[in-house]
Structure formats: structure tokens, C-alpha cells
Amino acid sequence: MAGITDRIWQRGPRVRGRVDAREATLHVYGPENVPITHLESGADGQFEFRLPPSSAGAHRIRVLPRAGGETEIDFDVPPGAPSVEIGLRPTPQPGRLALPRGEPIRLTFIGLGETPNPRIRSDRRGFRVGERSIRAHSESNAYSLAGVPGDVRFLDLPAGHYRVLGSRGPLWSLGLREVEIRPGEETSLDIEPPVRLLDHPGWLSADFHVHAAPSDDSGLPLRQRLADFVAMGADLVVATEHDNVFDYAPLIEEMGLAGEIHSLVGVEVTSTYRGSETPHTAGHSNAFPLAPQPEAYRGGAPKSQNRRLARIAEEVHALPGRPILQLNHPRESGFDSGLGSYFSHLSVSGQAHDPTLPLTAPGNRPLIERASPGAARDLDFDAMELLNGSSMVHYRIARADWFSLLLQGEVRTATANSDSHNAAQIVALPVNYVAYTAPGKPDQEGPPALDIASLIDAVRGGRLYGSTGPLLEIRLGERGPGERFEGDKGELFVRVRAAPWVPV
């Protein structure tokens, strides 16, 4: 910000100084704690900025070093003084933690005793809306390593006592270490890499709803997103940025992760405009797989504004390969949710779907209306997201809608996705397990080869289940998920498996 305020206050007093930190963010306050400006110190800790021309009296600088912690510098500005010099000021010194190498792992740091959780990758901006602190999308108390040569080798952490959890998703072991970080000292993190505890042959794990920097509501760097995904042990990530068709494949190749994960190109079709055709918008829906069009607007994203969901479905299904259209978070936290929760307003009526009534009931009828004979209905999506992130309230309401459709012969695939936008939201949990037998050798390392047509057929056919950790085997007679059983009776077989640390 000082890059702007220094130009405005060219006649104001100049403040120079130095802090004992390699990199730090400085927030400057005037009398009565009024914010003035903020800036970054140089690599050697030096800083310089200008104050408003009329500045005088007590001022304060809040110093936030890159590695965490904070300190304050109080200084006085004499009336009419052209400059103020501040001598070297000490700041909390971080310690350096040497990270493990060669294996994907998600490291979660928990402060013990008086040590707070670290704010790794904090932008140190201190941005707030009212009393609510808004953190950077890249910030969390976890750090993911992809197991490639480009991984970061060291983390600078505030001095303190930490518990470190090492994980790789719900099918792997969980490591635990305690570590003491001392100021100015280097410590090695001696933690065992996760070991795979459970296999699930014939199933592929996938997250169909993920966001990063190409979305207008995420600032998460792409490399960090892919490292997060690999460290959660899933097989397939679908790029679903808001109205922006994006392809992870080139970056996966560049990072050396082609043997670890697959990706599909997709988009989140995001209706936000209240128009004549959609007084309450058409909600949000994911379309995948798509072919990116680099020369097209937003990579060729389908048109979404002031269009009924039926028209969006027609456009998506007319694309090569007939992509999946997944209705996202049809309910959020209740029946009066926002514009992204389609079943809470049904686009045109503003009235929520009532799962206790038939589709022909007046309030529910918009779902099955056709603009003309043979035209698509708003109901003609392929899948609907029952599990979205960690909201059980959302899940239970959306599940009631889903059962209501099933009981009326409208079969839709139910999915489970993270909808992760930032580093604090875990990616690939919940996750979909898709019944999928890959071409190639059964004992090959890494994720199975990807036959996109077969995978999409399995998703559209409902041959998947969503999970928050446990693995499921289920049959009715000889039929499994997504298949139909016929007859007046049959033997139901259910088996649930989970890693020892996953509650069932």
C-alpha cells in the first residue's frame, strides 16, 4: 500500500528503519490507532515510507515476520520533522524445520501448550471485514509435499512446541511426532512416511468439485492445489473453476506428477444473474469432461446467465462425448439458502422443492416443465451433489430430495465432493469411489490408466459411492451400486472397512 500512499504524501515526513527479520509485513498506525499504510521490509529488513504531511505525535508499527509471530515499534513524530530514523529493532526469530523428502505427505501442525497453530503461507495482510478475519487462500496450519524434487525443503516456523500429523488420505497410516522449534536453529522432522493400509481394487477415487486460482473466488496457487491433492492420495481431480474451462494436465506433467494423478477438464457453470428467464438464477452445476478452447471466452465455458437449467443441460449434453452435468450443492445449510442452491428456489418460483410431494405438485412442477415438446427439463442433469465439504445439514436435506426423485423413477447419480477453495479446506474428502477397471497391468504402480469414456459411463450409470473415509462393499444378490435388482427377495451383503484412525 505504501507504493500508493508514498506518492500521495510526497511532502510528508519520511520514516526509515530496519527490523531484524528476513521478510516482514509492516502495518503503520497513527494517533488513536488509526491505520495509515502498510508495506514489506526488504530482504535485509530495511524499510522506508512516508506519513501524511500533518503527521505528529505517537505512532506505531505492527511487525509481522514471514515465519510468524509479531512485535510492535512505537515511535514519535515531532511537529514539522522532515524525517524519522528508527534503529534496528529485534523481532521474534523463527526456527527452521527440515522436511521429509521423496514421498507425498500432508503435514498438519498443531501448537501445544501456549504455542498457537502456525499460519503457514500467511500473506500477513491482516485483512478484516468488520470483526471477521479474512485469511489468504493459501494459508493454513498444514503443508503438503508432492514427493517430487521441486518440493520445499525447509519451513520457517515460530519458535514453540508442535504436534505434527503426517497423513496421505483415509486409506493410509497416520504418523505422529512432537517437535520443538527453537529460535534461529534448524530441526529435522523425523516422521515416518504414510503406509497404505487399504486397497480398493476395481475402484477409482475422484473429486468432481475443486477450485484454485483460475476461479474468481479462489487465490490458491495451482502448484499448491496439486500438491494438496497428491498428498490426499486420490486418483482423479476434475478442474471445476467458476465459468472458466481449465486444464491441469500440463502442470501435472511439468511437476512430475503424471504417475500420481489424473485430471479432467471441466467447469462450474455459475448462474448469478436474476433475469426474466431465471428470476432466482439457475444455481451452480459442473460440466465434465470438456475440451478447452484457448481462443474462446473463458476457455469455452457454457453460457449461464439468465438461462434455465434445462437450456444449460441441452448445451452441455450436445458437446462431444455428452459430458456429465452435476447439480452442485442443491441445498446449502437450510431451505432458505442462497442463489447457488438450486433446490431452494427452483430458479423461477423462488419456492423450495418439497420432497414430501410429487413432482407434479404446483411448487415442484418447474422441475419437469418443458419449453416445447421434446425439450429438456430443468431436472435433466445427470448427477447431484449430496455431500459437499463437511456440512451434514446440507447432506441430509439434499439426500431427502434425492430419495424423492428416486421414488418417482428419476434416477440420478449421487456424488460426494470437497468443493475446496483454499488450503484450510481439505481436498478429496469427501471423495467418490467409482467402479472402474482400468486398461493395463493390474500390478502397475501409480493410478490406473484412464479410459475417459468408460469412466464417464460409470459415473452416469451411478456406479459409485461417496465416502468420508470408510470403504464400502455392497451387493443385493449379484447386483452392486448403480445396477438394478429384480425379484421379490434377495440377500443383502454389506462390508465396511476403514483405517484404524477413521471412525465408523
C-alpha positions, 0 to 999 in steps of 0.5 A, spaced: 500 500 500 505 504 501 507 504 493 500 508 493 500 512 499 508 514 498 506 518 492 500 521 495 504 524 501 510 526 497 511 532 502 510 528 508 515 526 513 519 520 511 520 514 516 526 509 515 528 503 519 530 496 519 527 490 523 531 484 524 527 479 520 528 476 513 521 478 510 516 482 514 509 485 513 509 492 516 502 495 518 503 503 520 498 506 525 497 513 527 494 517 533 488 513 536 490 507 532 488 509 526 491 505 520 495 509 515 499 504 510 502 498 510 508 495 506 514 489 506 521 490 509 526 488 504 530 482 504 535 485 509 529 488 513 530 495 511 524 499 510 522 506 508 515 510 507 512 516 508 506 519 513 501 524 511 504 531 511 500 533 518 503 527 521 505 528 529 505 525 535 505 517 537 505 512 532 506 505 531 508 499 527 505 492 527 511 487 525 509 481 522 515 476 520 514 471 514 515 465 519 510 468 524 509 471 530 509 479 531 512 485 535 510 492 535 515 499 534 512 505 537 515 511 535 514 519 535 513 524 530 515 531 532 511 537 529 514 539 522 520 533 522 522 532 515 524 525 517 524 519 522 530 514 523 528 508 527 534 503 529 534 496 528 529 493 532 529 485 534 523 481 532 521 474 534 526 469 530 523 463 527 526 456 527 527 452 521 524 445 520 527 440 515 522 436 511 521 429 509 523 428 502 521 423 496 514 421 498 507 425 498 505 427 505 500 432 508 503 435 514 498 438 519 501 442 525 498 443 531 501 448 537 501 445 544 501 448 550 501 456 549 504 455 542 498 457 537 497 453 530 502 456 525 499 460 519 503 457 514 503 461 507 500 467 511 500 473 506 500 477 513 495 482 510 491 482 516 485 483 512 478 484 516 471 485 514 468 488 520 470 483 526 471 477 521 478 475 519 479 474 512 485 469 511 489 468 504 487 462 500 493 459 501 494 459 508 493 454 513 496 450 519 498 444 514 503 443 508 503 438 503 509 435 499 508 432 492 514 427 493 517 430 487 524 434 487 521 441 486 518 440 493 520 445 499 525 443 503 525 447 509 519 451 513 520 457 517 516 456 523 515 460 530 519 458 535 514 453 540 512 446 541 508 442 535 504 436 534 505 434 527 500 429 523 503 426 517 497 423 513 496 421 505 488 420 505 483 415 509 486 409 506 493 410 509 497 410 516 497 416 520 504 418 523 505 422 529 511 426 532 512 432 537 517 437 535 520 443 538 522 449 534 527 453 537 529 460 535 534 461 529 536 453 529 534 448 524 530 441 526 529 435 522 522 432 522 523 425 523 516 422 521 515 416 518 512 416 511 504 414 510 503 406 509 497 404 505 493 400 509 487 399 504 486 397 497 480 398 493 481 394 487 476 395 481 475 402 484 477 409 482 477 415 487 475 422 484 473 429 486 468 432 481 468 439 485 475 443 486 477 450 485 484 454 485 486 460 482 483 460 475 476 461 479 474 468 481 473 466 488 479 462 489 487 465 490 490 458 491 496 457 487 495 451 482 502 448 484 499 448 491 492 445 489 496 439 486 500 438 491 494 438 496 491 433 492 497 428 491 498 428 498 490 426 499 492 420 495 486 420 490 486 418 483 482 423 479 481 431 480 476 434 475 478 442 474 471 445 476 473 453 476 467 458 476 465 459 468 472 458 466 474 451 462 481 449 465 486 444 464 491 441 469 494 436 465 500 440 463 502 442 470 501 435 472 506 433 467 511 439 468 511 437 476 512 430 475 506 428 477 503 424 471 504 417 475 500 420 481 494 423 478 489 424 473 485 430 471 479 432 467 477 438 464 471 441 466 467 447 469 462 450 474 457 453 470 455 459 475 448 462 474 448 469 478 444 473 474 436 474 476 433 475 469 426 474 466 428 467 464 431 465 471 428 470 476 432 466 482 438 464 477 439 457 475 444 455 481 451 452 480 452 445 476 459 442 473 460 440 466 465 434 465 469 432 461 470 438 456 475 440 451 478 447 452 478 452 447 484 457 448 481 462 443 474 462 446 471 466 452 473 463 458 476 457 455 469 455 452 465 455 458 457 454 457 453 460 457 449 461 464 446 467 465 439 468 465 438 461 462 434 455 465 437 449 467 434 445 462 437 450 456 444 449 460 443 441 460 441 441 452 448 445 451 452 441 455 449 434 453 450 436 445 458 437 446 462 431 444 462 425 448 455 428 452 459 430 458 456 429 465 452 435 468 452 435 476 447 439 480 452 442 485 450 443 492 442 443 491 441 445 498 446 449 502 445 449 510 437 450 510 431 451 505 432 458 505 439 458 502 442 462 497 442 463 489 447 457 488 442 452 491 438 450 486 433 446 490 431 452 494 428 456 489 427 452 483 430 458 479 423 461 477 418 460 483 423 462 488 419 456 492 423 450 495 422 443 492 418 439 497 420 432 497 414 430 501 410 431 494 410 429 487 413 432 482 407 434 479 405 438 485 404 446 483 411 448 487 415 442 484 412 442 477 418 447 474 422 441 475 419 437 469 416 443 465 418 443 458 419 449 453 416 445 447 415 438 446 421 434 446 425 439 450 429 438 456 427 439 463 430 443 468 431 436 472 435 433 466 442 433 469 445 427 470 448 427 477 447 431 484 451 433 489 449 430 496 455 431 500 459 437 499 465 439 504 463 437 511 456 440 512 451 434 514 445 439 514 446 440 507 447 432 506 441 430 509 436 435 506 439 434 499 439 426 500 431 427 502 430 430 495 434 425 492 430 419 495 424 423 492 426 423 485 428 416 486 421 414 488 418 417 482 423 413 477 428 419 476 434 416 477 440 420 478 447 419 480 449 421 487 456 424 488 460 426 494 465 432 493 470 437 497 468 443 493 475 446 496 477 453 495 483 454 499 488 450 503 484 450 510 479 446 506 481 439 505 481 436 498 478 429 496 474 428 502 469 427 501 471 423 495 467 418 490 469 411 489 467 409 482 467 402 479 472 402 474 477 397 471 482 400 468 486 398 461 493 395 463 497 391 468 493 390 474 500 390 478 502 397 475 504 402 480 501 409 480 493 410 478 490 406 473 490 408 466 484 412 464 479 410 459 475 417 459 469 414 456 468 408 460 469 412 466 464 417 464 459 411 463 460 409 470 459 415 473 452 416 469 450 409 470 451 411 478 456 406 479 459 409 485 459 411 492 461 417 496 465 416 502 468 420 508 473 415 509 470 408 510 470 403 504 464 400 502 462 393 499 455 392 497 451 387 493 443 385 493 444 378 490 449 379 484 447 386 483 452 392 486 451 400 486 448 403 480 445 396 477 438 394 478 435 388 482 429 384 480 425 379 484 421 379 490 427 377 495 434 377 495 440 377 500 443 383 502 451 383 503 454 389 506 462 390 508 465 396 511 472 397 512 476 403 514 483 405 517 484 404 524 484 412 525 477 413 521 471 412 525 465 408 523 
